[in-house]
Amino acid sequence: MYRFAYPYLLFLLILIAGGAFWAYIRKPSAITFSRASDLRRLVGKGSFFLVKIPLILRIIALVLLVIAAARPQKYNVSSEVNTSGVDIILCIDTSGSMRALDFFIEKERVNRLDAVKHVVHDFISKREQDRIGLIVFGEKAFTQCPLTMDNGLLLNLVAGMETGMAGDSTAVGLAVALGAKRLKDIEAESKVLILLTDGRNNAGDIEPMQAAEAAAATGARIYTIGVGGFGPAPFVVDTIFGKRVQKVKLDLDEDTLKKIAETGGGRYFRASDSKKLQEIYDIIDKLEKTEIKVKQFFNFEELYKYFLFPALFILILELLAKSLIIRSVP
């Protein structure tokens, strides 16, 4: 990028333009000579242009000098970002019940997992300064992605999540315990575990509250999200007549999710539709903001010499032209 250190000096260019116009239109001083016809022989073709050469050189030199005095500079800006960072573990339920079709994205009916993937994508995209890890769970729980700042990799893994990939049951305790293991011995100033599920713990050999206490002991704050509308949810099922939509009542254990959040010093949220789910992740995003300190450094390169030296050279040319080529009378 370029700039002038003293841009107000550029207004002198207006004065130079005015002076040049006046010098161009003014009549030359008259002289008295007895035999003017003899002077005609001294005047050659193109003499009018030659007479103006010193004036043109003087104008160019003055313009360059003014630009040099305004100090043109080339500069670039570099930034140093200091951030304490937040380590976030996302525990997402991919059990069979997440196939329920009670959510909408832009008026299109989608299953619960697709709605979650859409919202989580936006949440991850906003957290550029934080490390985020991903745990998926169903009957089992496994780390889909360890803590990372590679959001591109993380977003691809979120897009690839499918219902049933970890089994059709719901091992809430295993998921929270695995999240605690991932956050253990991490020295980040802020640790967050976000648990999302639409059922109750019915698999695994670890109780949810026992896992929550272990996660809280790592210093992590726990947010829990219960997913699902109120009442029976529509499912696509295979029948002898082909695929049919049937409504099934699901069992969301809100009491346990509230206790887990309370143990972890966080909050419990109920996401009954896509809009509410988006609002919940926006709230968590605001609650867990990263403190960022930015220092900017400006590096300047002075460019005046590229105008000053040509201006001096042109002034010398003007003097030589007036003394050797274009002489005035007398």
Sequence and secondary structure as in RCSB ss.txt:
>XXXX:A:sequence
MYRFAYPYLLFLLILIAGGAFWAYIRKPSAITFSRASDLRRLVGKGSFFLVKIPLILRIIALVLLVIAAARPQKY
NVSSEVNTSGVDIILCIDTSGSMRALDFFIEKERVNRLDAVKHVVHDFISKREQDRIGLIVFGEKAFTQCPLTMD
NGLLLNLVAGMETGMAGDSTAVGLAVALGAKRLKDIEAESKVLILLTDGRNNAGDIEPMQAAEAAAATGARIYTI
GVGGFGPAPFVVDTIFGKRVQKVKLDLDEDTLKKIAETGGGRYFRASDSKKLQEIYDIIDKLEKTEIKVKQFFNF
EELYKYFLFPALFILILELLAKSLIIRSVP
>XXXX:A:secstr
 EEESSGGGGGHHHHHHHHHHHHHHS       S HHHHHTT  TTHHHHHHHHHHHHHHHHHHHHHHHT EEEE
EEEEEEEE  EEEEEEEE SGGGG   EEETTEEE HHHHHHHHHHHHHHH TTSEEEEEEESSSEEEEEEEES 
HHHHHHHHHT  TTTT SS  HHHHHHHHHHHHTT   SEEEEEEEESS   SSSS HHHHHHHHHHTTEEEEEE
EE  SS EEEEEEETTEEEEEEE     HHHHHHHHHHTT  EEEE SHHHHHHHHHHHHHHT   EEEEEEEEE
EE THHHHHHHHHHHHHHHHIIIIIS    
